[in-house]
Amino acid sequence: MKEKKPGILKEKLPKLSNLSMNRNVESKKEYIDALKKHRNLGDYKNAIENMEKIISLEPYNINYQIELAHYYYADKQIIKAKEIAKDLLNSHKDDIEVLRLNIFFEILDHNYQESLDLALRLLNKNKNDISNYLNITGSLIELKRYDEAINFSQQSLKIEKNNPSQIANLVKAHTYKKEFKVAFEYVKEIENILPNHSVIPSLGIFLREQLSLDTQFKYLNNPMHFIREYKIPNDDIDKNFFNDLIKYSKKLPMKWEPKNKTTLSGYQTESSLFRENKYPVSKLKDVIEDKIKNYLNSFKGIEDLFIKNFPKITKIKGWTVMLEKNGYQNSHCHPEGWLSGIFYIQIPENKKDNDGSIEFSTHGYDYPKINNNFKKITIRPEEGKLILFPSSLFHKTIPFTGKDQRISIAFDIIQNQTN
């Protein structure tokens, strides 16, 4: 029988292993603290770097992988975020959070059949997930399967009776079916729950006009009344400022006819124009803030909640649109915003009166109509003109025939929910 040698390594290994584990725990805590700091500052590049270090310590933690995908998305690295989501779906096809992540990206890409398939799979695992019901009904509406959307909305409301977003889907589905009276009853139901819900000053006003009703809404009754034009004086800005804005915009990531936007025959940048507070956007931001003060002062005493409850703490999100010859934007509104605006920095010479103009209307998107009883206003663009209007108001751009680009900066003033 062989004599056993002293177990020197056997005694040392556990100590080394414990030391390594302790270092890993300390490193993980350090990375998590750094991640939180960078995330709170909106510095997603460094948040990603720290999350990847955390994942190197726990490579099988899918919650960290999901969080990493969200950081890539926040950093505008959409392709990388989607790759992570797809890889997770291949390896964890029944994980609830993985399904939610992939549903989000399919909806973002307007792949509504794919988002519906994933949402139905998720429904089999969780019958009470209200947000998933919203994904199902929203996808069905986009697929023009309105009866099914209504059915799932009603199922959802049995779980959460007063969910305004789900009731809003009923408004949309019934509107597309031209069941305007039914749709309007749901609008009134939403107003009792959340008077400033975006469907009220958009679809609600359109339905009210189509039905020739005199119903008064608490949030906004006559959106056309709240359009204001401002010509920025020459002593506030000069031609160099316009050129600097154009140069700055062209350095931002942009896409030709972006898939999930309304821009056609033109480029649109990402919504990161005001991310850095430096010239020339800092100067533009000052101009916008000054005109918003003027705008609100002009409506003093107005009882519409759009003015009366204007958020005290806001953030601004902006982007640049560069339209080529025959370029335009389809009808849309900005449901995320409270107040929106457009600032014109380059306008080509147009032969026709309304070439390149912006048209505001109480009818929008591709909603059906039973008559032409709706309001619309057309405003011609001019270099240095700033227009402010309610974010819920439908608007579109009329195509133009000029040779030069039509360049404008659009922005939303958004209620800051985190403060």
Buried (B, 14 or more C-beta within 10 A) or exposed (E): EEEEEEEEEEEEEEEEEEEEEEEEEEBBEEBBEBBEEBBEEEBBEBBBBBBBBBBEBEEEEBEBBBBBBBBBBBBBBBEBBBEBBBEBBEEBEEBBBBBBBBBBBBBBBEBBEBBBBBBBBBBEEEEEBBBBBBBBBBBBBBBEBBEBBBBBBEBBBEEEEEBBBBBBBBBBBBBBBEBBEBBBBBBEBBBEEBBBBBBBBBBBBBBBBBBEEEBEBBBBBEBBEBBBEBEBEEEEBEEEBBEBBBEBBEEBEBBEEBEEBBBBBBBBBBBEBBBEEEEBBEBBBEBBEBBBEEBBEEBEEBEBBBBEBBBEEBBBBBBBBBBBBEBBBEBBBBBEBBBBBBBBBBBBEBEEEBBBBBBBBBBBBEBEBEEEBBBBBEBBBEBBBBBBBBBBBBBBBBBBEBEEBBBBBBBBBBBEEEE
